[in-house]
Amino acid sequence: MGETFGQKLRALRRAIGITQRKLAECVGVDFSYISKLENDRLPPPAADTVVKVCEALGVAPDELLAASGKMPPQIQQSVSSSPAAIRFLRSAQTMKLSETEWAQLSELLKRLRE
């Protein structure tokens, strides 16, 4: 089993050397909330809060969003309003892509736009 959201959050916070109190202050939440998240006593927060946490930590939100099982509302709106995007995701789901294959697709998309 992989790391939980709380474990990933704790590792990221400790890696940059800030306290739970400092992170909570930067995000605008109570430090006990951060503690409960890190100890997996609360479910992961909403996607926008995950993004705020990542901004405060200075890291890309992708890992924590994946660990939370959440998607930012802007991405969800973009994908859910496009039949082609839904078809693409259905195909990807059927193929059971690995993390490496998702990364390769992402690189292909970048190259298509160049």
All heavy atoms as an XYZ file, in Angstrom:
875
protein
N       0.848     -1.194      0.000
C       0.000      0.000      0.000
C       0.883      1.242      0.000
O       1.887      1.316      0.690
C      -0.906     -0.048      1.225
C      -1.883      1.079      1.295
S      -2.965      0.828      2.733
C      -3.861      2.321      2.674
N       0.510      2.253     -0.794
C       1.296      3.477     -0.876
C       1.076      4.382      0.321
O       0.293      4.095      1.223
N       1.795      5.478      0.284
C       1.662      6.469      1.355
C       0.275      7.094      1.347
O      -0.302      7.331      0.293
C       2.676      7.599      1.144
C       4.048      7.326      1.643
C       4.916      8.556      1.490
O       4.956      9.122      0.388
O       5.549      8.952      2.479
N      -0.208      7.403      2.520
C      -1.481      8.094      2.641
C      -1.273      9.584      2.363
O      -0.137     10.078      2.325
C      -2.062      7.948      4.056
O      -1.194      8.621      4.978
C      -2.241      6.485      4.432
N      -2.380     10.287      2.222
C      -2.315     11.734      2.055
C      -1.547     12.366      3.216
O      -0.646     13.177      3.018
C      -3.729     12.328      1.968
C      -3.726     13.823      1.893
C      -3.577     14.466      0.676
C      -3.849     14.601      3.037
C      -3.548     15.854      0.604
C      -3.817     15.984      2.971
C      -3.667     16.604      1.744
N      -1.910     11.970      4.436
C      -1.262     12.533      5.625
C       0.235     12.277      5.663
O       1.019     13.160      6.014
N       0.642     11.077      5.302
C       2.062     10.744      5.290
C       2.816     11.573      4.256
O       3.916     12.052      4.516
C       2.252      9.246      5.017
C       1.791      8.369      6.163
C       1.674      6.901      5.777
O       1.469      6.548      4.611
N       1.793      6.024      6.769
N       2.219     11.739      3.078
C       2.849     12.559      2.041
C       2.950     14.021      2.495
O       3.978     14.666      2.298
C       2.072     12.483      0.723
C       2.273     11.186     -0.020
C       1.512     11.207     -1.339
C       1.592      9.907     -2.057
N       2.842      9.658     -2.726
N       1.882     14.519      3.095
C       1.880     15.896      3.574
C       2.983     16.096      4.603
O       3.757     17.056      4.521
C       0.516     16.259      4.161
C       0.411     17.619      4.844
C       0.798     18.757      3.914
C      -0.994     17.818      5.395
N       3.068     15.207      5.580
C       4.093     15.311      6.624
C       5.497     15.291      6.013
O       6.351     16.101      6.356
C       3.962     14.179      7.640
C       5.049     14.256      8.723
C       4.995     13.118      9.713
N       3.775     13.205     10.490
C       2.851     12.252     10.559
N       2.998     11.112      9.925
N       1.772     12.424     11.288
N       5.723     14.376      5.075
C       7.046     14.267      4.447
C       7.409     15.552      3.700
O       8.546     16.039      3.813
C       7.085     13.067      3.505
N       6.448     16.111      2.969
C       6.712     17.356      2.236
C       6.998     18.509      3.192
O       7.926     19.292      2.981
C       5.524     17.714      1.337
C       5.321     16.849      0.101
C       3.977     17.154     -0.549
C       6.451     17.068     -0.897
N       6.194     18.603      4.240
C       6.379     19.697      5.207
C       7.735     19.590      5.891
O       8.467     20.565      6.005
C       5.255     19.668      6.253
C       5.360     20.788      7.291
C       4.307     20.669      8.356
N       4.293     19.409      9.072
C       5.181     19.071     10.025
N       6.157     19.899     10.355
N       5.084     17.905     10.641
N       8.072     18.394      6.322
C       9.356     18.202      7.005
C      10.534     18.438      6.072
O      11.573     18.927      6.496
C       9.430     16.802      7.605
C       8.554     16.655      8.837
C       8.657     15.270      9.409
N       7.937     15.172     10.678
C       7.719     14.039     11.308
N       8.168     12.887     10.820
N       7.055     14.033     12.449
N      10.368     18.079      4.798
C      11.451     18.246      3.824
C      11.855     19.708      3.667
O      13.019     20.005      3.414
C      11.048     17.655      2.475
N      10.878     20.615      3.821
C      11.245     22.033      3.710
C      11.488     22.669      5.070
O      11.877     23.825      5.156
C      10.222     22.847      2.893
C       8.886     22.927      3.594
C      10.082     22.309      1.499
C       8.015     24.025      3.046
N      11.257     21.901      6.123
C      11.622     22.349      7.462
C      10.727     23.392      8.097
O      11.212     24.273      8.803
N       9.417     23.305      7.847
C       8.526     24.230      8.548
C       7.629     23.461      9.514
O       7.389     22.270      9.340
C       7.678     25.115      7.597
C       6.639     24.298      6.837
C       8.550     25.895      6.644
C       5.613     25.167      6.125
N       7.152     24.153     10.500
C       6.303     23.535     11.510
C       4.864     23.450     11.015
O       4.467     24.136     10.060
C       6.312     24.355     12.816
O       5.707     25.629     12.550
C       7.724     24.534     13.355
N       4.096     22.638     11.706
C       2.664     22.568     11.408
C       2.018     23.926     11.619
O       1.157     24.332     10.841
C       1.985     21.522     12.298
C       2.352     20.106     11.966
C       1.727     19.095     12.906
O       1.298     19.436     14.009
N       1.679     17.842     12.487
N       2.442     24.622     12.659
C       1.870     25.950     12.935
C       2.138     26.932     11.801
O       1.253     27.684     11.392
C       2.423     26.518     14.249
C       1.812     25.886     15.463
C       2.298     26.578     16.747
N       1.873     25.851     17.920
C       0.698     25.998     18.515
N      -0.175     26.846     18.036
N       0.389     25.281     19.577
N       3.365     26.919     11.299
C       3.726     27.841     10.211
C       2.938     27.500      8.948
O       2.416     28.391      8.273
C       5.231     27.796      9.950
C       5.689     28.730      8.860
C       5.451     30.169      9.223
C       5.962     31.093      8.125
N       5.559     32.475      8.329
N       2.840     26.219      8.624
C       2.071     25.807      7.454
C       0.605     26.212      7.605
O       0.010     26.774      6.689
C       2.182     24.298      7.232
C       1.361     23.735      6.073
C       1.718     24.402      4.746
C       1.543     22.224      5.983
N       0.049     25.953      8.784
C      -1.346     26.315      9.038
C      -1.560     27.813      8.867
O      -2.552     28.248      8.266
C      -1.748     25.865     10.438
N      -0.624     28.597      9.370
C      -0.715     30.058      9.251
C      -0.697     30.482      7.781
O      -1.486     31.320      7.358
C       0.478     30.676      9.997
C       0.528     32.173      9.994
C       1.786     32.672     10.697
O       2.042     32.229     11.840
O       2.509     33.490     10.091
N       0.182     29.866      7.003
C       0.277     30.204      5.578
C      -0.983     29.824      4.799
O      -1.367     30.502      3.860
C       1.481     29.495      4.957
S       3.078     30.092      5.523
N      -1.617     28.741      5.205
C      -2.800     28.237      4.505
C      -4.074     28.895      5.019
O      -5.085     28.956      4.330
C      -2.873     26.695      4.616
C      -4.130     26.135      3.980
C      -1.644     26.066      3.981
N      -4.036     29.373      6.269
C      -5.218     29.998      6.857
C      -6.121     29.014      7.575
O      -7.345     29.164      7.553
N      -5.498     27.999      8.179
C      -6.256     27.011      8.950
C      -5.618     26.877     10.330
O      -4.523     27.375     10.570
C      -6.285     25.629      8.252
C      -6.989     25.710      6.910
C      -4.885     25.051      8.085
N      -6.290     26.188     11.236
C      -5.750     25.950     12.565
C      -4.674     24.862     12.490
O      -4.809     23.920     11.713
C      -6.877     25.506     13.499
C      -6.414     25.447     14.941
O      -6.321     26.515     15.559
O      -6.137     24.327     15.422
N      -3.632     25.001     13.304
C      -2.549     24.018     13.251
C      -3.027     22.616     13.599
O      -2.495     21.611     13.107
C      -1.366     24.428     14.133
C      -1.503     24.013     15.573
C      -0.971     22.813     16.013
C      -2.180     24.814     16.479
C      -1.103     22.420     17.330
C      -2.319     24.433     17.802
C      -1.783     23.230     18.231
N      -4.066     22.513     14.440
C      -4.570     21.189     14.795
C      -5.174     20.488     13.575
O      -5.164     19.257     13.491
C      -5.594     21.270     15.929
O      -6.752     21.962     15.514
N      -5.660     21.268     12.622
C      -6.189     20.695     11.379
C      -5.061     20.024     10.605
O      -5.218     18.904     10.108
C      -6.853     21.793     10.543
C      -7.442     21.317      9.243
C      -8.542     20.468      9.220
C      -6.911     21.724      8.025
C      -9.094     20.028      8.025
C      -7.454     21.292      6.832
C      -8.537     20.454      6.839
O      -9.079     20.015      5.654
N      -3.926     20.690     10.498
C      -2.761     20.123      9.814
C      -2.328     18.844     10.527
O      -2.049     17.819      9.886
C      -1.591     21.129      9.738
C      -2.002     22.390      8.951
C      -0.345     20.483      9.134
C      -2.315     22.195      7.495
N      -2.285     18.887     11.853
C      -1.907     17.707     12.631
C      -2.851     16.541     12.356
O      -2.403     15.403     12.134
C      -1.919     18.045     14.126
O      -1.675     16.891     14.897
N      -4.134     16.808     12.344
C      -5.116     15.748     12.097
C      -4.994     15.194     10.677
O      -5.160     13.989     10.458
C      -6.526     16.256     12.360
C      -6.804     16.471     13.837
C      -8.157     17.101     14.069
C      -8.347     17.380     15.555
N      -9.553     18.165     15.813
N      -4.705     16.067      9.713
C      -4.495     15.591      8.345
C      -3.279     14.676      8.282
O      -3.332     13.591      7.698
C      -4.299     16.769      7.378
C      -5.521     17.598      7.035
C      -5.125     18.805      6.193
C      -6.572     16.764      6.321
N      -2.181     15.136      8.890
C      -0.947     14.363      8.838
C      -1.074     13.019      9.538
O      -0.389     12.063      9.176
C       0.215     15.157      9.450
C       0.686     16.286      8.575
C       1.926     16.973      9.111
O       2.476     16.555     10.154
O       2.375     17.937      8.455
N      -1.924     12.941     10.534
C      -2.122     11.695     11.262
C      -3.301     10.885     10.725
O      -3.732      9.917     11.349
C      -2.309     11.984     12.763
C      -1.011     12.435     13.373
O      -0.024     11.709     13.354
N      -0.983     13.650     13.898
N      -3.822     11.305      9.580
C      -4.927     10.615      8.915
C      -6.157     10.450      9.800
O      -6.899      9.480      9.692
C      -4.467      9.257      8.360
C      -3.427      9.417      7.265
O      -3.685     10.199      6.323
O      -2.360      8.781      7.347
N      -6.364     11.443     10.665
C      -7.568     11.437     11.499
C      -8.711     12.183     10.818
O      -9.842     12.138     11.285
C      -7.268     12.027     12.874
C      -6.389     11.104     13.716
C      -6.320     11.528     15.161
N      -6.148     12.953     15.309
C      -5.120     13.540     15.922
N      -4.178     12.821     16.481
N      -5.048     14.836     16.012
N      -8.391     12.885      9.748
C      -9.400     13.560      8.925
C      -9.181     13.152      7.476
O      -8.049     12.879      7.075
C      -9.261     15.083      9.029
C      -9.690     15.756     10.321
C      -9.381     17.254     10.254
C     -11.171     15.545     10.576
N     -10.234     13.139      6.684
C     -10.042     12.859      5.255
C      -9.310     14.033      4.597
O      -9.290     15.148      5.133
C     -11.471     12.729      4.729
C     -12.316     13.481      5.696
C     -11.635     13.370      7.033
N      -8.700     13.790      3.455
C      -8.021     14.885      2.756
C      -8.980     16.049      2.505
O     -10.180     15.849      2.317
C      -7.587     14.250      1.437
C      -7.479     12.793      1.749
C      -8.578     12.525      2.748
N      -8.444     17.260      2.504
C      -9.292     18.440      2.281
C      -9.726     18.571      0.830
O      -9.307     17.793     -0.031
C      -8.371     19.592      2.689
C      -6.997     19.090      2.428
C      -7.051     17.613      2.722
N     -10.531     19.576      0.569
C     -10.971     19.884     -0.793
C      -9.763     20.212     -1.664
O      -8.705     20.624     -1.170
C     -11.936     21.067     -0.770
N      -9.930     20.029     -2.958
C      -8.836     20.236     -3.900
C      -8.223     21.636     -3.794
O      -7.003     21.788     -3.840
C      -9.312     19.979     -5.325
N      -9.059     22.665     -3.619
C      -8.509     24.020     -3.545
C      -7.643     24.205     -2.298
O      -6.642     24.924     -2.325
C      -9.601     25.088     -3.635
C     -10.676     24.961     -2.576
O     -10.803     23.895     -1.941
O     -11.407     25.949     -2.376
N      -7.977     23.517     -1.214
C      -7.149     23.583     -0.008
C      -5.842     22.825     -0.219
O      -4.784     23.279      0.214
C      -7.909     23.019      1.213
O      -9.122     23.756      1.363
C      -7.080     23.117      2.483
N      -5.900     21.699     -0.906
C      -4.677     20.956     -1.227
C      -3.738     21.851     -2.036
O      -2.534     21.907     -1.770
C      -4.986     19.643     -1.987
C      -3.705     18.959     -2.455
C      -5.812     18.700     -1.130
N      -4.288     22.568     -2.996
C      -3.471     23.472     -3.818
C      -2.854     24.572     -2.952
O      -1.675     24.891     -3.095
C      -4.303     24.057     -4.986
C      -3.547     25.164     -5.708
C      -4.694     22.936     -5.959
N      -3.622     25.148     -2.024
C      -3.085     26.175     -1.117
C      -1.940     25.623     -0.274
O      -0.925     26.291     -0.065
C      -4.171     26.711     -0.191
C      -5.145     27.641     -0.830
C      -6.162     28.107      0.200
C      -7.290     28.872     -0.426
N      -8.324     29.232      0.550
N      -2.111     24.398      0.230
C      -1.058     23.757      1.024
C       0.201     23.617      0.178
O       1.310     23.940      0.628
C      -1.532     22.378      1.557
C      -0.364     21.558      2.087
C      -2.598     22.555      2.625
N       0.047     23.164     -1.039
C       1.200     22.983     -1.924
C       1.865     24.311     -2.263
O       3.094     24.390     -2.332
C       0.786     22.242     -3.189
S       0.387     20.507     -2.860
N       1.075     25.341     -2.462
C       1.642     26.674     -2.705
C       2.459     27.120     -1.501
O       3.562     27.652     -1.647
C       0.535     27.683     -3.009
C      -0.082     27.501     -4.377
C      -1.326     28.348     -4.596
O      -1.816     29.013     -3.644
O      -1.833     28.337     -5.740
N       1.943     26.890     -0.298
C       2.664     27.266      0.919
C       3.956     26.470      1.064
O       4.951     26.982      1.590
C       1.771     27.057      2.145
N       3.942     25.221      0.585
C       5.129     24.374      0.672
C       6.080     24.599     -0.503
O       7.208     24.109     -0.487
C       4.722     22.894      0.721
C       3.951     22.439      1.960
C       3.444     21.017      1.760
C       4.827     22.544      3.202
N       5.603     25.289     -1.523
C       6.432     25.545     -2.699
C       6.629     24.312     -3.566
O       7.690     24.131     -4.174
N       5.607     23.452     -3.616
C       5.690     22.237     -4.428
C       4.504     22.169     -5.385
O       3.455     22.766     -5.131
C       5.716     20.957     -3.549
C       6.930     20.944     -2.640
C       4.447     20.796     -2.734
N       4.684     21.435     -6.469
C       3.588     21.220     -7.406
C       2.511     20.385     -6.715
O       2.833     19.477     -5.939
C       4.092     20.503     -8.657
N       1.251     20.660     -6.971
C       0.173     19.977     -6.248
C      -0.152     18.563     -6.730
O      -0.929     17.866     -6.092
C      -1.023     20.902     -6.448
C      -0.749     21.590     -7.724
C       0.753     21.754     -7.784
N       0.457     18.111     -7.808
C       0.052     16.847     -8.420
C       0.077     15.650     -7.469
O      -0.884     14.878     -7.409
C       0.912     16.541     -9.648
C       0.832     17.647    -10.692
O      -0.130     18.432    -10.657
O       1.739     17.732    -11.533
N       1.159     15.468     -6.730
C       1.278     14.306     -5.846
C       0.221     14.322     -4.740
O      -0.406     13.310     -4.461
C       2.674     14.240     -5.227
C       3.772     13.899     -6.208
C       3.669     12.483     -6.771
O       3.330     11.555     -6.014
O       3.922     12.330     -7.975
N       0.061     15.483     -4.095
C      -0.918     15.551     -3.011
C      -2.350     15.463     -3.535
O      -3.209     14.879     -2.883
C      -0.740     16.822     -2.181
C       0.246     16.747     -1.026
C       0.247     18.041     -0.217
C      -0.014     15.569     -0.105
N      -2.603     16.020     -4.701
C      -3.943     15.896     -5.279
C      -4.247     14.431     -5.583
O      -5.336     13.941     -5.285
C      -4.080     16.741     -6.542
C      -4.273     18.231     -6.313
C      -4.095     19.001     -7.614
C      -5.634     18.517     -5.701
N      -3.272     13.729     -6.136
C      -3.471     12.305     -6.432
C      -3.703     11.525     -5.141
O      -4.586     10.664     -5.074
C      -2.275     11.746     -7.191
N      -2.932     11.837     -4.100
C      -3.095     11.142     -2.814
C      -4.454     11.447     -2.179
O      -4.992     10.627     -1.442
C      -1.964     11.529     -1.864
N      -4.991     12.625     -2.488
C      -6.289     13.003     -1.913
C      -7.461     12.440     -2.708
O      -8.581     12.395     -2.210
C      -6.415     14.533     -1.845
O      -6.648     15.077     -3.141
N      -7.179     12.040     -3.940
C      -8.267     11.567     -4.798
C      -9.141     12.701     -5.291
O     -10.265     12.488     -5.728
N      -8.610     13.933     -5.230
C      -9.393     15.115     -5.615
C      -8.818     15.728     -6.892
O      -7.671     15.522     -7.241
C      -9.346     16.162     -4.500
C      -9.684     15.623     -3.114
C     -11.157     15.720     -2.813
C     -11.540     15.003     -1.559
N     -11.461     15.732     -0.348
N      -9.660     16.515     -7.546
C      -9.262     17.207     -8.760
C      -9.681     18.668     -8.640
O     -10.808     18.947     -8.221
C      -9.960     16.558     -9.961
C      -9.505     17.094    -11.285
S     -10.314     16.260    -12.676
C      -9.685     14.611    -12.507
N      -8.788     19.601     -8.999
C      -9.166     21.009     -8.929
C     -10.427     21.280     -9.757
O     -10.598     20.708    -10.834
C      -7.960     21.745     -9.516
C      -6.821     20.811     -9.325
C      -7.411     19.426     -9.463
N     -11.301     22.141     -9.246
C     -12.562     22.414     -9.949
C     -12.369     22.867    -11.390
O     -13.156     22.491    -12.263
C     -13.207     23.530     -9.112
C     -12.583     23.415     -7.763
C     -11.205     22.869     -7.988
N     -11.316     23.654    -11.667
C     -11.090     24.141    -13.035
C     -10.825     22.978    -13.998
O     -11.299     22.977    -15.123
C      -9.900     25.109    -13.114
C      -9.909     26.225    -12.118
C      -9.202     25.849    -10.825
O      -9.542     24.877    -10.168
N      -8.219     26.637    -10.431
N     -10.055     21.985    -13.533
C      -9.756     20.836    -14.385
C     -11.009     19.990    -14.561
O     -11.334     19.564    -15.668
C      -8.592     20.006    -13.802
C      -7.306     20.825    -13.842
C      -8.429     18.693    -14.559
C      -6.131     20.175    -13.151
N     -11.707     19.771    -13.485
C     -12.942     18.982    -13.547
C     -13.931     19.630    -14.510
O     -14.544     18.949    -15.338
C     -13.552     18.840    -12.160
C     -14.739     17.906    -12.141
C     -15.228     17.648    -10.721
O     -14.647     18.116     -9.758
N     -16.303     16.913    -10.621
N     -14.073     20.944    -14.433
C     -14.994     21.674    -15.322
C     -14.558     21.518    -16.775
O     -15.374     21.232    -17.652
C     -14.997     23.161    -14.937
C     -15.741     24.060    -15.899
C     -17.205     24.162    -15.566
O     -17.567     24.054    -14.413
N     -18.028     24.372    -16.560
N     -13.276     21.681    -17.025
C     -12.751     21.587    -18.384
C     -12.976     20.198    -18.970
O     -13.427     20.049    -20.104
C     -11.262     21.923    -18.376
O     -10.712     21.765    -19.652
N     -12.673     19.181    -18.189
C     -12.810     17.806    -18.659
C     -14.280     17.422    -18.795
O     -14.697     16.861    -19.809
C     -12.075     16.826    -17.711
C     -12.421     15.387    -18.023
C     -10.579     17.056    -17.796
N     -15.077     17.745    -17.797
C     -16.470     17.295    -17.795
C     -17.335     17.991    -18.843
O     -18.403     17.494    -19.181
C     -17.092     17.460    -16.409
O     -17.191     18.821    -16.069
N     -16.861     19.106    -19.376
C     -17.652     19.803    -20.388
C     -17.208     19.447    -21.813
O     -17.723     19.994    -22.777
C     -17.564     21.315    -20.182
O     -16.235     21.755    -20.358
N     -16.280     18.499    -21.925
C     -15.787     18.114    -23.248
C     -16.036     16.629    -23.513
O     -15.395     15.775    -22.886
C     -14.281     18.394    -23.350
O     -13.741     17.790    -24.513
N     -16.936     16.314    -24.443
C     -17.160     14.905    -24.774
C     -15.877     14.200    -25.222
O     -15.647     13.039    -24.880
C     -18.187     14.947    -25.907
C     -18.914     16.236    -25.698
C     -17.861     17.187    -25.174
N     -15.017     14.907    -25.960
C     -13.766     14.297    -26.423
C     -12.845     13.975    -25.242
O     -12.197     12.922    -25.224
C     -13.059     15.229    -27.405
N     -12.792     14.865    -24.258
C     -11.964     14.613    -23.077
C     -12.498     13.412    -22.300
O     -11.713     12.573    -21.832
C     -11.922     15.850    -22.185
N     -13.797     13.309    -22.199
C     -14.400     12.169    -21.496
C     -14.098     10.875    -22.238
O     -13.737      9.864    -21.623
C     -15.912     12.388    -21.295
C     -16.124     13.540    -20.298
C     -16.597     11.116    -20.807
C     -17.547     14.013    -20.171
N     -14.208     10.890    -23.580
C     -13.875      9.694    -24.367
C     -12.414      9.305    -24.160
O     -12.085      8.132    -23.999
C     -14.144      9.935    -25.857
C     -15.568      9.692    -26.273
C     -15.727      9.661    -27.782
N     -15.298     10.894    -28.430
C     -16.034     11.994    -28.538
N     -17.260     12.029    -28.038
N     -15.562     13.059    -29.144
N     -11.544     10.306    -24.166
C     -10.112     10.050    -23.957
C      -9.874      9.393    -22.599
O      -9.158      8.399    -22.490
C      -9.327     11.368    -24.058
C      -7.881     11.215    -23.723
C      -6.990     10.707    -24.655
C      -7.410     11.568    -22.468
C      -5.642     10.550    -24.335
C      -6.068     11.417    -22.141
C      -5.180     10.908    -23.075
N     -10.474      9.939    -21.560
C     -10.284      9.384    -20.217
C     -10.887      7.990    -20.086
O     -10.329      7.124    -19.404
C     -10.840     10.330    -19.157
C     -10.060     11.638    -19.006
C     -10.775     12.572    -18.048
C      -8.636     11.366    -18.542
N     -12.011      7.759    -20.759
C     -12.593      6.408    -20.756
C     -11.623      5.412    -21.399
O     -11.435      4.301    -20.904
C     -13.911      6.380    -21.515
C     -15.091      6.811    -20.733
C     -16.329      6.536    -21.625
N     -17.521      6.998    -21.013
C     -18.160      6.368    -20.037
N     -17.686      5.258    -19.570
N     -19.250      6.860    -19.529
N     -11.036      5.821    -22.517
C     -10.067      4.953    -23.192
C      -8.878      4.674    -22.295
O      -8.416      3.535    -22.186
C      -9.568      5.600    -24.491
O     -10.606      5.747    -25.399
N      -8.375      5.709    -21.651
C      -7.226      5.547    -20.749
C      -7.586      4.616    -19.594
O      -6.781      3.772    -19.189
C      -6.769      6.903    -20.228
N      -8.792      4.740    -19.084
C      -9.231      3.889    -17.982
C      -9.310      2.431    -18.432
O      -8.875      1.526    -17.729
C     -10.595      4.352    -17.462
C     -11.120      3.501    -16.333
C     -12.536      3.882    -15.933
O     -13.285      4.431    -16.729
N     -12.898      3.590    -14.712
N      -9.860      2.212    -19.591
C      -9.978      0.858    -20.129
C      -8.602      0.223    -20.315
O      -8.415     -0.965    -20.073
C     -10.729      0.882    -21.482
O     -12.010      1.471    -21.278
C     -10.892     -0.501    -22.059
N      -7.628      1.034    -20.722
C      -6.273      0.528    -20.962
C      -5.476      0.337    -19.674
O      -4.402     -0.249    -19.697
C      -5.521      1.485    -21.877
C      -6.078      1.546    -23.256
S      -5.170      2.778    -24.190
C      -6.046      2.766    -25.710
N      -5.998      0.873    -18.571
C      -5.313      0.765    -17.272
C      -3.857      1.225    -17.386
O      -2.925      0.474    -17.128
C      -5.412     -0.646    -16.723
C      -6.845     -1.045    -16.470
C      -6.977     -2.416    -15.892
C      -8.475     -2.671    -15.707
N      -8.812     -3.966    -15.308
N      -3.698      2.489    -17.767
C      -2.368      3.054    -17.965
C      -1.566      3.095    -16.669
O      -2.102      3.381    -15.601
C      -2.476      4.477    -18.524
C      -3.167      4.620    -19.886
C      -3.251      6.082    -20.272
C      -2.435      3.825    -20.949
N      -0.288      2.859    -16.792
C       0.628      2.973    -15.651
C       1.000      4.436    -15.455
O       0.744      5.281    -16.334
C       1.895      2.158    -15.908
O       2.657      2.768    -16.951
N       1.615      4.738    -14.339
C       2.068      6.111    -14.079
C       3.057      6.555    -15.161
O       3.012      7.693    -15.626
C       2.710      6.196    -12.686
C       3.048      7.593    -12.246
C       1.841      8.512    -12.080
O       0.715      8.023    -11.876
O       2.023      9.735    -12.165
N       3.912      5.654    -15.598
C       4.881      5.962    -16.663
C       4.159      6.287    -17.966
O       4.516      7.244    -18.662
C       5.835      4.773    -16.871
O       6.524      4.525    -15.646
C       6.838      5.047    -17.983
N       3.133      5.517    -18.285
C       2.382      5.769    -19.518
C       1.632      7.099    -19.446
O       1.557      7.824    -20.446
C       1.426      4.611    -19.793
C       2.156      3.332    -20.188
C       1.275      2.099    -20.183
O       0.365      2.009    -19.324
O       1.489      1.227    -21.043
N       1.073      7.437    -18.281
C       0.431      8.751    -18.115
C       1.456      9.863    -18.351
O       1.156     10.867    -19.014
C      -0.191      8.893    -16.734
C      -1.534      8.265    -16.584
C      -1.832      7.165    -15.844
C      -2.765      8.692    -17.175
N      -3.182      6.883    -15.947
C      -3.781      7.800    -16.750
C      -3.114      9.739    -18.024
C      -5.107      7.925    -17.149
C      -4.443      9.866    -18.414
C      -5.419      8.968    -17.980
N       2.651      9.700    -17.805
C       3.715     10.709    -17.975
C       4.098     10.829    -19.453
O       4.307     11.940    -19.955
C       4.927     10.345    -17.122
N       4.172      9.711    -20.141
C       4.498      9.740    -21.574
C       3.408     10.467    -22.358
O       3.706     11.258    -23.263
C       4.691      8.320    -22.103
C       5.944      7.655    -21.587
C       6.007      6.172    -21.911
O       4.993      5.528    -22.190
N       7.215      5.613    -21.854
N       2.146     10.216    -22.026
C       1.041     10.922    -22.682
C       1.127     12.424    -22.434
O       0.883     13.234    -23.331
C      -0.302     10.399    -22.186
C      -0.876      9.200    -22.913
C      -2.130      8.710    -22.215
C      -1.172      9.528    -24.362
N       1.460     12.783    -21.223
C       1.598     14.195    -20.876
C       2.682     14.862    -21.723
O       2.497     15.971    -22.238
C       1.917     14.327    -19.383
O       2.050     15.677    -19.040
N       3.796     14.170    -21.885
C       4.884     14.711    -22.719
C       4.458     14.824    -24.177
O       4.788     15.791    -24.861
C       6.150     13.840    -22.591
C       6.847     13.990    -21.265
C       7.251     15.434    -20.964
O       7.802     16.116    -21.850
O       6.987     15.884    -19.830
N       3.727     13.841    -24.660
C       3.210     13.891    -26.029
C       2.300     15.100    -26.232
O       2.380     15.797    -27.259
C       2.409     12.629    -26.344
C       3.172     11.462    -26.960
C       2.280     10.235    -27.006
C       3.665     11.813    -28.348
N       1.441     15.358    -25.262
C       0.555     16.523    -25.353
C       1.344     17.823    -25.422
O       1.007     18.722    -26.196
C      -0.422     16.550    -24.179
C      -1.546     15.547    -24.208
C      -2.331     15.571    -22.906
C      -2.470     15.809    -25.392
N       2.381     17.925    -24.625
C       3.229     19.127    -24.650
C       3.855     19.311    -26.030
O       3.875     20.420    -26.570
C       4.339     19.033    -23.601
C       3.874     19.237    -22.190
C       5.050     19.123    -21.242
C       4.586     19.042    -19.811
N       5.714     18.786    -18.896
N       4.335     18.218    -26.602
C       4.973     18.304    -27.922
C       3.965     18.671    -29.014
O       4.320     19.347    -29.974
C       5.681     16.993    -28.254
C       7.016     16.895    -27.548
C       7.828     15.711    -28.035
N       8.009     14.864    -26.862
C       7.824     13.576    -26.822
N       7.485     12.913    -27.892
N       7.995     12.910    -25.702
N       2.733     18.239    -28.859
C       1.703     18.580    -29.851
C       1.456     20.088    -29.897
O       1.076     20.626    -30.939
C       0.386     17.859    -29.528
C       0.300     16.401    -29.902
C      -0.983     15.771    -29.349
C       0.352     16.229    -31.415
N       1.638     20.755    -28.769
C       1.374     22.193    -28.683
C       2.572     23.040    -29.100
O       2.463     24.262    -29.186
C       0.968     22.579    -27.256
C      -0.378     22.075    -26.868
C      -1.417     22.615    -27.807
N      -2.651     22.839    -27.119
C      -3.477     23.802    -27.430
N      -3.225     24.619    -28.394
N      -4.592     23.929    -26.764
N       3.715     22.412    -29.322
C       4.932     23.187    -29.682
C       4.963     23.525    -31.144
O       4.387     22.970    -31.980
C       6.193     22.386    -29.315
C       6.337     22.237    -27.814
C       7.506     21.328    -27.420
O       8.070     20.623    -28.280
O       7.830     21.312    -26.237
